[in-house]
Amino acid sequence: MTTIFVDQDLCTRCGHCEVSCPSRALLLNVRPDDKAVLTAGAGTISPGDMEIYLKKRRSVRHFTQDPVPKAKIEQVLDIARYAASGGNGQPVQWLVVHDPKKVHRIAGLTAAWMKTLVNTPHPMSGYVPGLIAAWEAGHGVICRGAPHLLFAHIPEGNPVASTDAIIALTHFDIAAPAFGIGTCWAGFVAMAAVNYEPLQKELGIPAGRKSAYAMMFGHPQYKTYGIPRRKPLEVSWK
């Protein structure tokens, strides 16, 4: 048996050494209950299946009002916690707004934030009046009638955590359809959560942390029967 010593000051506890050992002789003494051993062929997906699964992914803007069970949401988030992060820092934590009434309130606060942009130098100044008018007319142009919202929040002052959050949210976005969940990146809400204090108070994200981005989700109202068109692939080689 070979004993390997690792400088603990350099170890990020990423687990690569343990899971890459074919004899399983290496043991990382971190959260032993979380260890999972892969059986032969487990998780194998053919390139063709992966291609179709990712290409048919859609941003969903029409949802049923059937709630997604909390246990199912936690299943998808449990996948997202394995997303890559800088230095294996794993800085992302989650806030799930499960109550549709609270989602509607957040949408209303986002509309209120939009009103502060009118007649200002903000790049959205000329764009928001139409959204505000539609919202006040009763149209769900902000959260699209989604029953739930997901916020990824990160430590303030961490220079790479915002990227880590987008990676983790992308994991949620990609995994969700396998659980019958549709998603859409909630850009308006995400901007308001960063800039509008009343919304920040409503969310109640812990002190020292901030919202990185938001995603709306729920059960899709419509099924997908094709793959949408996209611009041709452009690649440069050197």
Residue frames relative to the residue before (quaternion, step in Angstrom):
aa qw qx qy qz dx dy dz
M 1.0000 0.0000 0.0000 0.0000 0.00 0.00 0.00
T 0.2601 -0.7594 0.5810 0.1342 3.53 -0.99 0.91
T 0.2313 -0.7643 0.5889 0.1245 3.56 -0.87 0.97
I 0.1326 -0.7922 0.5944 0.0389 3.54 -0.81 1.05
F 0.1699 -0.7823 0.5934 0.0834 3.54 -0.79 1.03
V 0.1501 -0.7911 0.5912 0.0450 3.55 -0.91 0.98
D 0.4632 -0.6502 0.5267 0.2918 3.55 -1.02 0.84
Q 0.3728 -0.7670 0.4758 0.2153 3.59 -0.39 1.20
D 0.6102 0.5595 -0.3597 0.4304 3.59 1.13 -0.51
L 0.7117 0.4266 -0.2473 0.5004 3.57 1.20 -0.48
C 0.5858 0.5992 -0.3675 0.4033 3.59 1.18 -0.47
T 0.2214 -0.7821 0.5716 0.1123 3.57 -0.86 1.01
R 0.4049 -0.7376 0.4495 0.3000 3.60 1.34 0.06
C 0.2368 0.7984 -0.5144 0.2045 3.54 1.05 0.84
G 0.4291 -0.7394 0.4284 0.2926 3.58 1.20 -0.48
H 0.4129 0.7307 -0.4718 0.2703 3.60 1.22 -0.03
C 0.6371 0.5379 -0.3471 0.4292 3.59 0.93 -0.80
E 0.6811 0.5066 -0.2916 0.4408 3.57 0.92 -0.93
V 0.7505 0.4129 -0.2377 0.4580 3.58 0.75 -1.02
S 0.6694 0.4874 -0.3064 0.4696 3.61 1.24 -0.26
C 0.5406 0.6151 -0.4042 0.4074 3.57 1.27 0.05
P 0.3541 -0.7805 0.4660 0.2195 3.64 -0.35 1.18
S 0.7054 0.4384 -0.2747 0.4845 3.61 1.10 -0.57
R 0.3649 -0.7591 0.4559 0.2877 3.56 1.37 -0.10
A 0.3311 0.7677 -0.4813 0.2633 3.53 1.13 0.68
L 0.6519 0.5055 -0.3162 0.4685 3.58 1.18 -0.50
L 0.0622 -0.7929 0.6061 0.0126 3.54 -1.03 0.79
L 0.2021 -0.7565 0.6129 0.1057 3.53 -0.79 1.05
N 0.2982 -0.8005 0.4988 0.1467 3.54 -0.48 1.20
V 0.4582 0.6293 -0.4828 0.4012 3.55 0.65 1.21
R 0.8409 -0.1184 0.0456 0.5261 3.60 -0.74 1.05
P 0.0603 -0.8521 0.5189 0.0321 3.62 0.59 1.08
D 0.6251 0.5529 -0.3503 0.4252 3.61 1.08 -0.57
D 0.6504 0.5326 -0.3038 0.4484 3.58 1.25 -0.40
K 0.4926 0.6832 -0.4294 0.3258 3.58 1.24 -0.13
A 0.0464 -0.7847 0.6181 -0.0023 3.56 -0.99 0.92
V 0.2417 -0.7709 0.5776 0.1172 3.56 -0.85 1.01
L 0.3414 -0.7496 0.5338 0.1911 3.56 -0.86 0.97
T 0.3135 -0.7109 0.5959 0.2030 3.54 -0.98 0.88
A 0.6795 -0.4973 0.3386 0.4198 3.57 -1.20 0.44
G 0.8388 0.1814 -0.1585 0.4883 3.56 -0.83 1.03
A 0.4503 0.7017 -0.4594 0.3061 3.59 1.22 -0.11
G 0.8371 0.1930 -0.1584 0.4868 3.56 -0.95 0.91
T 0.4349 0.7028 -0.4667 0.3149 3.58 1.24 0.13
I 0.0326 -0.7825 0.6216 -0.0156 3.57 -0.86 1.01
S 0.4445 -0.6950 0.4867 0.2873 3.56 -0.80 0.91
P 0.6161 -0.5541 0.3981 0.3936 3.61 -1.10 0.57
G 0.6501 0.5287 -0.3198 0.4422 3.57 1.00 -0.80
D 0.6615 0.4906 -0.3078 0.4764 3.58 0.95 -0.85
M 0.6412 0.5170 -0.3267 0.4634 3.57 0.98 -0.82
E 0.6311 0.5484 -0.3294 0.4387 3.57 0.98 -0.86
I 0.7032 0.4582 -0.2734 0.4698 3.57 0.79 -1.03
Y 0.6354 0.5481 -0.3375 0.4266 3.60 0.91 -0.88
L 0.7288 0.4259 -0.2496 0.4744 3.59 0.85 -0.93
K 0.6637 0.5149 -0.3213 0.4372 3.59 0.98 -0.77
K 0.7095 0.4496 -0.2813 0.4641 3.61 1.03 -0.62
R 0.4149 0.7020 -0.4747 0.3312 3.58 1.26 0.04
R 0.0731 -0.8121 0.5788 -0.0039 3.58 -0.85 1.01
S 0.4370 -0.6127 0.5760 0.3191 3.54 -1.28 0.45
V 0.2387 -0.8049 0.5338 0.1017 3.56 -0.56 1.18
R 0.0317 -0.8137 0.5803 -0.0148 3.57 -0.82 1.02
H 0.6846 0.3372 -0.2827 0.5811 3.55 1.29 0.38
F 0.0277 -0.8314 0.5520 -0.0582 3.55 -0.52 1.22
T 0.4376 -0.6003 0.5781 0.3377 3.52 -1.29 0.35
Q 0.4834 -0.6640 0.4819 0.3052 3.56 -1.25 0.26
D 0.4077 0.6823 -0.4951 0.3508 3.58 1.25 0.29
P 0.3909 -0.7446 0.4821 0.2458 3.62 -0.61 1.03
V 0.4148 -0.6483 0.5709 0.2859 3.53 -1.19 0.57
P 0.4707 -0.6897 0.4585 0.3042 3.63 -0.67 0.98
K 0.5767 -0.6119 0.4154 0.3471 3.55 -1.03 0.80
A 0.6252 0.5525 -0.3465 0.4287 3.59 1.01 -0.77
K 0.6554 0.4986 -0.3155 0.4715 3.60 1.01 -0.75
I 0.6187 0.5312 -0.3425 0.4666 3.60 1.02 -0.76
E 0.6587 0.5059 -0.3091 0.4632 3.57 0.95 -0.85
Q 0.5902 0.5623 -0.3675 0.4477 3.60 1.10 -0.60
V 0.6863 0.4662 -0.2877 0.4784 3.58 0.90 -0.92
L 0.6544 0.5051 -0.3162 0.4655 3.59 0.97 -0.80
D 0.6045 0.5525 -0.3566 0.4496 3.58 1.12 -0.60
I 0.6152 0.5054 -0.3375 0.5022 3.57 1.18 -0.54
A 0.6706 0.5272 -0.2990 0.4278 3.57 0.91 -0.95
R 0.6098 0.5695 -0.3724 0.4062 3.62 1.07 -0.51
Y 0.6255 0.5185 -0.3439 0.4708 3.60 1.25 -0.16
A 0.3899 0.7278 -0.4805 0.2957 3.61 1.25 0.14
A 0.5826 -0.5836 0.4390 0.3568 3.54 -1.17 0.62
S 0.0185 0.7738 -0.6332 0.0048 3.55 -1.19 0.64
G 0.6259 -0.5731 0.3790 0.3690 3.56 -1.12 0.68
G 0.8456 0.0224 -0.0526 0.5307 3.56 -0.72 1.10
N 0.4920 -0.6638 0.4060 0.3905 3.56 1.27 0.41
G 0.2320 0.8190 -0.4948 0.1748 3.56 1.09 0.73
Q 0.1357 -0.8334 0.5211 0.1243 3.59 1.18 -0.58
P 0.1802 0.8471 -0.4857 0.1186 3.61 0.78 0.97
V 0.5786 0.6384 -0.3645 0.3532 3.59 1.23 -0.34
Q 0.0179 -0.7446 0.6672 0.0078 3.51 -1.08 0.90
W 0.3889 -0.7676 0.4868 0.1503 3.54 -1.21 0.54
L 0.0953 -0.7296 0.6717 0.0861 3.49 -1.27 0.61
V 0.1120 -0.7846 0.6088 0.0353 3.56 -0.69 1.13
V 0.1719 -0.7407 0.6415 0.1018 3.55 -0.82 1.03
H 0.1232 -0.8546 0.5041 0.0202 3.54 -0.08 1.32
D 0.6504 0.5262 -0.3070 0.4537 3.58 1.13 -0.64
P 0.4278 -0.7252 0.4710 0.2630 3.65 -0.55 1.08
K 0.6044 0.5531 -0.3650 0.4423 3.61 1.08 -0.60
K 0.6620 0.4816 -0.3052 0.4866 3.59 1.03 -0.75
V 0.5869 0.5496 -0.3667 0.4679 3.58 1.11 -0.60
H 0.6571 0.5057 -0.3085 0.4662 3.57 0.94 -0.88
R 0.6362 0.5196 -0.3328 0.4632 3.58 1.01 -0.76
I 0.6407 0.5140 -0.3218 0.4710 3.59 0.99 -0.81
A 0.6232 0.5245 -0.3375 0.4718 3.58 1.02 -0.74
G 0.6532 0.5169 -0.3102 0.4583 3.58 1.00 -0.81
L 0.6491 0.4969 -0.3107 0.4850 3.57 1.03 -0.77
T 0.6136 0.5325 -0.3438 0.4710 3.57 1.11 -0.63
A 0.6329 0.5107 -0.3243 0.4831 3.58 1.05 -0.75
A 0.6312 0.5247 -0.3304 0.4660 3.59 1.05 -0.74
W 0.6217 0.5226 -0.3354 0.4774 3.59 1.07 -0.71
M 0.6228 0.5518 -0.3396 0.4386 3.56 0.99 -0.82
K 0.6276 0.5523 -0.3419 0.4292 3.58 1.00 -0.77
T 0.6367 0.5328 -0.3385 0.4428 3.60 1.11 -0.59
L 0.6410 0.5466 -0.3217 0.4324 3.59 1.23 -0.30
V 0.5240 0.6591 -0.4071 0.3540 3.57 1.23 -0.47
N 0.8455 0.0898 -0.1136 0.5140 3.56 -1.01 0.96
T 0.5364 0.5498 -0.4378 0.4672 3.55 1.02 0.86
P 0.6149 -0.5523 0.3989 0.3971 3.62 -1.24 0.14
H 0.3938 0.7287 -0.4865 0.2780 3.61 1.22 -0.03
P 0.5455 -0.6553 0.4091 0.3251 3.63 -0.92 0.86
M 0.6855 0.4621 -0.2911 0.4815 3.60 1.18 -0.38
S 0.3575 0.7848 -0.4604 0.2105 3.59 1.29 -0.06
G 0.7432 0.4048 -0.2307 0.4801 3.58 0.89 -0.87
Y 0.6481 0.5480 -0.2995 0.4359 3.55 1.26 -0.33
V 0.6813 0.5575 -0.2967 0.3702 3.57 0.99 -0.85
P 0.5542 0.6171 -0.4401 0.3441 3.70 0.93 -0.49
G 0.6505 0.5110 -0.3258 0.4579 3.60 0.98 -0.75
L 0.6454 0.5082 -0.3179 0.4734 3.56 1.04 -0.76
I 0.6423 0.5230 -0.3235 0.4574 3.57 0.96 -0.85
A 0.6576 0.5117 -0.3064 0.4603 3.58 0.94 -0.92
A 0.6565 0.5047 -0.3112 0.4662 3.58 0.97 -0.85
W 0.6385 0.5230 -0.3247 0.4619 3.58 0.98 -0.83
E 0.7003 0.4711 -0.2739 0.4611 3.57 0.85 -0.96
A 0.6395 0.4971 -0.3219 0.4902 3.57 1.26 -0.36
G 0.6250 -0.5921 0.3215 0.3942 3.57 1.26 0.10
H 0.5309 0.6210 -0.4157 0.3996 3.59 1.24 0.26
G 0.3986 -0.7480 0.4859 0.2132 3.58 -0.89 0.93
V 0.0848 0.8563 -0.5034 0.0783 3.55 0.70 1.09
I 0.6548 0.5309 -0.3155 0.4357 3.60 1.20 -0.29
C 0.8134 0.1266 -0.0631 0.5642 3.59 0.79 -0.97
R 0.4147 -0.7739 0.4206 0.2283 3.56 1.32 0.30
G 0.6528 -0.5457 0.3173 0.4189 3.57 1.07 0.65
A 0.3535 0.7374 -0.5049 0.2762 3.58 1.21 0.29
P 0.4257 -0.7251 0.4751 0.2595 3.60 -0.88 0.83
H 0.7978 0.2308 -0.0976 0.5483 3.58 1.18 -0.51
L 0.1516 -0.7516 0.6324 0.1108 3.53 -1.32 0.46
L 0.1668 -0.7649 0.6160 0.0874 3.53 -1.16 0.70
F 0.0868 -0.7783 0.6211 0.0313 3.55 -0.90 0.99
A 0.2108 -0.7181 0.6479 0.1417 3.55 -1.03 0.87
H 0.0171 -0.8138 0.5808 0.0069 3.59 -0.68 1.01
I 0.2046 -0.8019 0.5613 0.0081 3.50 -1.12 0.88
P 0.6107 -0.5478 0.4020 0.4066 3.60 -1.20 0.30
E 0.4741 -0.6353 0.5249 0.3101 3.56 -1.08 0.71
G 0.7976 0.3201 -0.2268 0.4583 3.56 -1.06 0.73
N 0.5574 0.5664 -0.4098 0.4479 3.59 1.25 0.04
P 0.3470 -0.8063 0.4349 0.2007 3.63 -0.32 1.19
V 0.7533 0.3702 -0.2226 0.4959 3.61 1.12 -0.43
A 0.4840 0.7144 -0.4179 0.2842 3.59 1.23 -0.28
S 0.5999 0.5661 -0.3773 0.4212 3.61 1.05 -0.60
T 0.6400 0.4930 -0.3165 0.4971 3.58 1.08 -0.70
D 0.6151 0.5444 -0.3416 0.4568 3.58 1.00 -0.80
A 0.6547 0.5249 -0.3132 0.4446 3.58 0.99 -0.84
I 0.6501 0.5041 -0.3182 0.4712 3.59 0.97 -0.81
I 0.6245 0.5246 -0.3379 0.4696 3.59 1.02 -0.76
A 0.6799 0.4880 -0.2938 0.4619 3.59 0.89 -0.93
L 0.6486 0.5041 -0.3179 0.4734 3.59 0.98 -0.79
T 0.6167 0.5357 -0.3417 0.4648 3.57 1.09 -0.67
H 0.6026 0.5362 -0.3535 0.4738 3.58 1.06 -0.68
F 0.6512 0.4995 -0.3153 0.4764 3.59 0.94 -0.87
D 0.6485 0.5442 -0.3001 0.4396 3.56 0.94 -0.97
I 0.7125 0.4498 -0.2545 0.4746 3.57 0.94 -0.90
A 0.6928 0.4828 -0.2845 0.4539 3.59 0.97 -0.83
A 0.5793 0.6626 -0.3652 0.3033 3.58 1.01 -0.82
P 0.6652 0.5168 -0.3482 0.4112 3.67 0.78 -0.82
A 0.5978 0.5673 -0.3678 0.4307 3.60 1.11 -0.55
F 0.7041 0.4092 -0.2416 0.5277 3.58 1.29 -0.40
G 0.5729 -0.6164 0.3677 0.3958 3.57 1.28 0.25
I 0.5356 0.6177 -0.3901 0.4236 3.56 1.26 0.44
G 0.2189 -0.7596 0.5996 0.1251 3.56 -1.00 0.87
T 0.1585 -0.8044 0.5707 0.0458 3.56 -1.07 0.76
C 0.0168 0.7573 -0.6516 -0.0412 3.52 -1.37 0.27
W 0.4587 -0.6829 0.4943 0.2810 3.56 -0.87 0.97
A 0.2766 -0.8013 0.5189 0.1108 3.56 -0.67 1.19
G 0.1277 -0.8612 0.4892 0.0521 3.54 0.45 1.25
F 0.6534 0.5122 -0.3296 0.4495 3.61 0.90 -0.85
V 0.6687 0.4929 -0.2936 0.4729 3.55 0.91 -0.95
A 0.6417 0.5392 -0.3263 0.4371 3.58 0.95 -0.86
M 0.6684 0.4905 -0.3056 0.4682 3.59 0.95 -0.84
A 0.6591 0.5061 -0.3113 0.4609 3.56 0.96 -0.85
A 0.6405 0.5459 -0.3261 0.4306 3.60 1.01 -0.79
V 0.6687 0.4806 -0.2932 0.4857 3.57 1.17 -0.54
N 0.8152 0.3405 -0.1175 0.4536 3.58 0.99 -0.86
Y 0.7411 0.4149 -0.2127 0.4832 3.62 1.15 -0.43
E 0.3998 -0.7722 0.4460 0.2119 3.54 -0.35 1.28
P 0.6327 0.5262 -0.3679 0.4329 3.68 0.86 -0.70
L 0.6549 0.4827 -0.3184 0.4866 3.60 1.03 -0.70
Q 0.6151 0.5445 -0.3462 0.4532 3.57 1.00 -0.73
K 0.6524 0.4989 -0.3094 0.4792 3.58 1.00 -0.80
E 0.6289 0.5389 -0.3300 0.4530 3.56 1.03 -0.78
L 0.6872 0.4800 -0.2861 0.4643 3.58 0.94 -0.87
G 0.1940 -0.8275 0.5078 0.1406 3.59 1.01 -0.72
I 0.1850 0.7801 -0.5686 0.1841 3.57 0.96 0.81
P 0.5762 -0.6378 0.3743 0.3479 3.63 -0.82 0.92
A 0.6142 -0.5563 0.4199 0.3702 3.54 -1.18 0.64
G 0.7711 0.3192 -0.2613 0.4850 3.54 -1.02 0.86
R 0.7090 0.3575 -0.2444 0.5566 3.55 1.32 0.01
K 0.1351 -0.7898 0.5944 0.0683 3.57 -1.22 0.42
S 0.5700 -0.5769 0.4593 0.3625 3.53 -1.26 0.46
A 0.2718 -0.7621 0.5678 0.1516 3.56 -0.94 0.91
Y 0.7501 -0.2286 0.1653 0.5982 3.57 0.99 -0.85
A 0.2946 -0.7594 0.5618 0.1443 3.53 -1.32 0.33
M 0.1091 -0.7780 0.6169 0.0470 3.52 -1.25 0.56
M 0.2737 -0.7324 0.5979 0.1766 3.56 -0.99 0.86
F 0.0634 0.8144 -0.5742 0.0556 3.56 -1.05 0.65
G 0.1928 0.7454 -0.6237 0.1350 3.52 -1.37 0.40
H 0.6675 -0.4510 0.3680 0.4644 3.56 -1.24 -0.32
P 0.4469 -0.7011 0.4766 0.2857 3.64 -0.74 0.97
Q 0.4399 -0.6923 0.5066 0.2657 3.55 -1.03 0.78
Y 0.7877 0.2417 -0.1150 0.5549 3.57 1.09 -0.70
K 0.4332 -0.6778 0.5336 0.2614 3.55 -1.23 0.56
T 0.4084 -0.6889 0.5453 0.2474 3.53 -1.30 0.36
Y 0.1166 -0.8278 0.5482 0.0253 3.57 -0.78 1.03
G 0.7909 0.1725 -0.1150 0.5758 3.56 1.24 0.12
I 0.4684 -0.6320 0.5326 0.3122 3.52 -1.38 -0.05
P 0.4241 -0.7330 0.4645 0.2588 3.62 -0.70 1.01
R 0.5494 -0.6041 0.4670 0.3392 3.53 -1.24 0.49
R 0.0678 -0.7778 0.6242 0.0298 3.53 -1.18 0.63
K 0.6421 -0.4984 0.4016 0.4219 3.55 -1.27 0.29
P 0.5900 -0.5709 0.4184 0.3884 3.61 -1.11 0.54
L 0.5790 -0.5804 0.4528 0.3506 3.54 -1.20 0.60
E 0.0655 -0.7719 0.6317 0.0287 3.55 -1.00 0.89
V 0.0494 0.7998 -0.5901 0.0985 3.57 -0.64 1.18
S 0.1684 -0.7455 0.6349 0.1133 3.55 -1.09 0.76
W 0.1464 -0.7884 0.5945 0.0602 3.56 -1.03 0.85
K 0.0337 -0.7861 0.6168 0.0241 3.54 -1.08 0.72
